[in-house]
Each structure stands twice: as structure tokens, then as C-alpha cells.
Amino acid sequence: MDLTFFARGLAVGFTVAAAVGPISLLTIRRTLAHGRLYGLVSGMGVALADASYGGIAAFGLTAVTSVLVGARVALGLIGGIFLVWLAIRTIRARAAEGAPETDDRPGLAAAFLSIYGLTMTNPMTILSFAGIFAGLGLAGHGGVEATLLTVGVFLGSSLWWVGLTFVVGHVRTRLTPEILVWINRISGCVLFVFGAVAILVALGAV
């Protein structure tokens, strides 16, 4: 058993999770709108998606990878449309007085599953893990080494989301409802751009 596979998976998981993108923005926005626990559960959904794709790359499941890459147009469209829908909801959202723990927010299970699904619709995630693992000589080992890599990716990604939601949750208590409204509007516009770009890329327009 080579425990360096776990350490390398930890580093890869943390690095991939720390990349700035729509998922990071969405998790930050959820933490600001609904609290640290809600943001953390969302982050765990991302971590599980990272581990899912990391496991596919680690175990060398080329057939699964080919299917996912072949479906990148459909996945891109689904993810892009979902981002646009989230963007519109975010722009229209109103901040509650004080620390907004609204009753109409989706449950924790919905938060986890929705962001897991959104992360899994991004074909670039599997390509990123496949490329990183191949470049580091980590792909296709199977057995214990692949398991250690997958667990490492999950824990590394989780570590990032724990830290991020802790910091954002601390800042959240100092924000006024007016500032939160503007954060919703700005983040919603950025999410809309991400979604529109994803749709255009899937359609081959850019």
C-alpha cells in the first residue's frame, strides 16, 4: 500500500476545488443567503462529484470517460440551462432581515443533490482529472492505490469547502440586507454569463 497516492489525491482534490468558477460562486452565494451549514452541505455535494470523476480517472474506466465526453453537448446544455435558471432566481432573490434563514429555501438534501448534479454535468471536470492523473502517472492503477486516490480527492475537496464556507459564514453576519441584495444581483449576473457561455459552447457557437 503506497500512502503517497492518498497524499497526491488530497492535493489534487484541494486544487481542483479551489479553482474559481460557477460552482464556487454558487456555494458562496448559498452560504451568504442561507448560512454556513447550507453552504457546507452544498460543498460536500461538489466534493462527492469531484471524487466520482476522480475515481473514474483513477480506476482507468475509459469506457465511462468516453461516454461522458461523448455526451458533453447534452451535459453542457443541461448544466448551462440550470445555471441560467439559478441566475434568474438569484437576481430576483430578496435578502431577509438580519441573517437570512428563509423558510422557502430548498432542504439540505436538495442543496446537496442539485449541486452534485450540476458539477457532474460539466464534462471538463472528468477531462481535468483524467489529464492531471495521466500527467502525474496516477491513472489506471486500480485496486488500493485508486481507492486511496479517490478518498484523497474527496477529502481534499472537502477541506477546501469547509474552509471557504467557514470564512464566508463569518463574513455573512456582518452584511446588511442591502448589501446581500446587491451580492445576489452581481452573483446572479455572473452565473448567467457562465450559463450562457456553457450553452453556446455546447452548441458550438463559440
C-alpha positions as CSV (number, residue, x, y, z in Angstrom):
1,M,0.0,0.0,0.0
2,D,1.5,3.3,-1.2
3,L,0.1,6.1,1.0
4,T,1.6,8.7,-1.3
5,F,-1.4,8.1,-3.5
6,F,-3.6,9.4,-0.8
7,A,-1.5,12.5,-0.3
8,R,-1.4,13.2,-4.0
9,G,-5.2,12.7,-4.3
10,L,-5.6,15.1,-1.4
11,A,-3.6,17.7,-3.2
12,V,-5.4,17.2,-6.5
13,G,-8.8,17.4,-4.8
14,F,-8.0,20.6,-3.0
15,T,-6.5,22.2,-6.1
16,V,-9.4,21.4,-8.4
17,A,-12.0,22.5,-5.8
18,A,-10.1,25.8,-5.3
19,A,-10.4,26.7,-9.0
20,V,-12.8,29.7,-9.3
21,G,-15.9,29.0,-11.3
22,P,-19.7,29.0,-11.2
23,I,-19.8,26.2,-8.6
24,S,-17.6,28.3,-6.2
25,L,-19.8,31.3,-6.8
26,L,-22.9,29.3,-6.2
27,T,-21.6,27.8,-3.0
28,I,-20.6,31.2,-1.7
29,R,-24.0,32.7,-2.6
30,R,-25.8,29.8,-0.8
31,T,-23.7,30.3,2.3
32,L,-24.4,34.0,2.3
33,A,-28.1,33.5,1.7
34,H,-28.9,30.5,3.9
35,G,-26.0,30.1,6.4
36,R,-22.8,28.1,6.9
37,L,-24.4,24.7,7.2
38,Y,-26.3,25.1,3.9
39,G,-23.1,26.2,2.1
40,L,-21.1,23.3,3.6
41,V,-23.7,20.7,2.5
42,S,-23.5,22.2,-1.0
43,G,-19.7,22.0,-0.8
44,M,-19.9,18.3,0.1
45,G,-22.0,17.7,-2.9
46,V,-19.2,19.2,-5.1
47,A,-16.7,17.1,-3.2
48,L,-18.6,13.9,-3.9
49,A,-18.8,14.9,-7.6
50,D,-15.1,15.5,-7.7
51,A,-14.5,12.2,-6.1
52,S,-16.8,10.5,-8.6
53,Y,-14.9,11.8,-11.5
54,G,-11.6,11.3,-9.7
55,G,-12.5,7.7,-9.1
56,I,-13.3,7.2,-12.8
57,A,-9.9,8.6,-13.8
58,A,-8.1,6.7,-11.0
59,F,-9.6,3.3,-11.8
60,G,-9.0,3.9,-15.5
61,L,-12.6,3.5,-16.6
62,T,-12.0,4.6,-20.2
63,A,-15.4,3.4,-21.4
64,V,-17.2,5.6,-18.8
65,T,-15.0,8.5,-19.7
66,S,-15.7,8.1,-23.4
67,V,-19.5,8.0,-22.7
68,L,-19.3,11.2,-20.6
69,V,-17.2,13.0,-23.1
70,G,-19.4,11.8,-26.0
71,A,-22.4,13.3,-24.1
72,R,-20.6,16.6,-23.5
73,V,-23.1,18.6,-25.7
74,A,-26.1,17.3,-23.7
75,L,-24.3,17.8,-20.4
76,G,-23.2,21.3,-21.3
77,L,-26.8,22.2,-22.3
78,I,-28.3,20.8,-19.2
79,G,-25.7,22.5,-17.0
80,G,-25.9,25.8,-18.8
81,I,-29.7,25.9,-18.7
82,F,-29.7,25.1,-15.0
83,L,-27.1,27.9,-14.3
84,V,-29.3,30.4,-16.2
85,W,-32.3,29.3,-14.2
86,L,-30.3,29.7,-10.9
87,A,-29.0,33.1,-12.1
88,I,-32.6,34.4,-12.7
89,R,-33.7,33.1,-9.2
90,T,-30.6,34.7,-7.6
91,I,-31.1,38.1,-9.2
92,R,-34.7,38.1,-8.1
93,A,-34.0,36.9,-4.6
94,R,-34.5,39.3,-1.7
95,A,-32.4,39.2,1.4
96,A,-34.3,38.6,4.7
97,E,-33.7,41.0,7.6
98,G,-30.6,40.1,9.6
99,A,-29.1,36.7,8.9
100,P,-31.4,35.3,6.2
101,E,-32.6,31.8,7.1
102,T,-35.6,31.8,4.8
103,D,-38.3,29.2,5.2
104,D,-38.7,28.8,1.4
105,R,-35.2,27.7,0.8
106,P,-34.7,24.1,-0.6
107,G,-33.8,21.5,2.0
108,L,-30.3,20.3,2.7
109,A,-30.8,17.1,0.7
110,A,-31.9,19.3,-2.3
111,A,-28.9,21.5,-1.9
112,F,-26.6,18.5,-1.9
113,L,-28.1,16.7,-4.8
114,S,-28.6,19.8,-7.0
115,I,-25.0,21.0,-6.8
116,Y,-23.8,17.4,-7.2
117,G,-25.8,17.1,-10.4
118,L,-24.6,20.4,-11.7
119,T,-21.0,19.6,-11.1
120,M,-21.4,16.2,-12.8
121,T,-22.9,17.9,-15.9
122,N,-19.5,19.6,-16.5
123,P,-17.5,17.3,-18.9
124,M,-14.4,19.5,-18.2
125,T,-14.3,18.0,-14.7
126,I,-13.6,14.5,-15.9
127,L,-11.2,15.8,-18.5
128,S,-9.4,17.7,-15.8
129,F,-9.0,14.7,-13.6
130,A,-8.1,12.5,-16.5
131,G,-5.4,14.9,-17.6
132,I,-4.0,15.6,-14.2
133,F,-3.9,11.9,-13.3
134,A,-2.3,10.9,-16.6
135,G,0.3,13.7,-16.3
136,L,1.2,12.6,-12.8
137,G,1.2,8.9,-13.7
138,L,-1.8,8.2,-11.4
139,A,-4.4,6.9,-13.8
140,G,-5.5,3.3,-14.3
141,H,-3.8,1.8,-11.2
142,G,-6.9,0.2,-9.8
143,G,-7.2,-1.6,-6.5
144,V,-5.9,0.0,-3.3
145,E,-4.0,2.8,-5.0
146,A,-7.0,4.0,-6.9
147,T,-9.2,3.8,-3.8
148,L,-6.6,5.9,-1.9
149,L,-6.6,8.5,-4.7
150,T,-10.4,8.7,-4.7
151,V,-10.7,9.1,-1.0
152,G,-7.9,11.7,-1.1
153,V,-9.7,13.7,-3.8
154,F,-12.9,13.7,-1.7
155,L,-11.1,14.8,1.5
156,G,-9.0,17.4,-0.3
157,S,-12.1,18.9,-2.0
158,S,-14.0,18.7,1.3
159,L,-11.2,20.6,3.1
160,W,-11.5,23.5,0.6
161,W,-15.2,23.7,1.1
162,V,-15.0,23.6,4.9
163,G,-12.5,26.4,4.9
164,L,-14.4,28.5,2.3
165,T,-17.8,28.2,4.0
166,F,-16.3,28.9,7.4
167,V,-14.8,32.2,6.2
168,V,-17.9,33.2,4.2
169,G,-20.2,32.3,7.1
170,H,-18.2,34.5,9.4
171,V,-18.4,37.5,6.9
172,R,-22.1,36.9,6.4
173,T,-23.0,38.0,9.9
174,R,-21.6,41.5,9.2
175,L,-23.5,42.1,5.9
176,T,-26.6,44.2,5.8
177,P,-29.7,43.1,3.8
178,E,-29.0,45.9,1.3
179,I,-25.5,44.5,0.6
180,L,-26.9,41.0,0.3
181,V,-29.4,42.2,-2.3
182,W,-26.5,43.6,-4.4
183,I,-24.5,40.4,-3.9
184,N,-27.4,38.5,-5.2
185,R,-27.7,40.7,-8.3
186,I,-24.0,40.7,-9.1
187,S,-23.5,36.9,-8.5
188,G,-26.7,36.2,-10.5
189,C,-25.4,38.2,-13.4
190,V,-22.1,36.3,-13.3
191,L,-23.9,33.0,-13.1
192,F,-26.0,34.0,-16.1
193,V,-22.8,34.6,-18.1
194,F,-21.4,31.3,-17.1
195,G,-24.6,29.5,-18.1
196,A,-24.9,31.3,-21.4
197,V,-21.3,30.5,-22.3
198,A,-21.8,26.9,-21.4
199,I,-24.9,26.7,-23.7
200,L,-23.0,28.5,-26.5
201,V,-20.0,26.2,-26.2
202,A,-22.3,23.1,-26.2
203,L,-24.0,24.4,-29.4
204,G,-20.6,25.0,-31.0
205,A,-21.3,28.8,-31.3
206,V,-18.0,29.7,-29.6
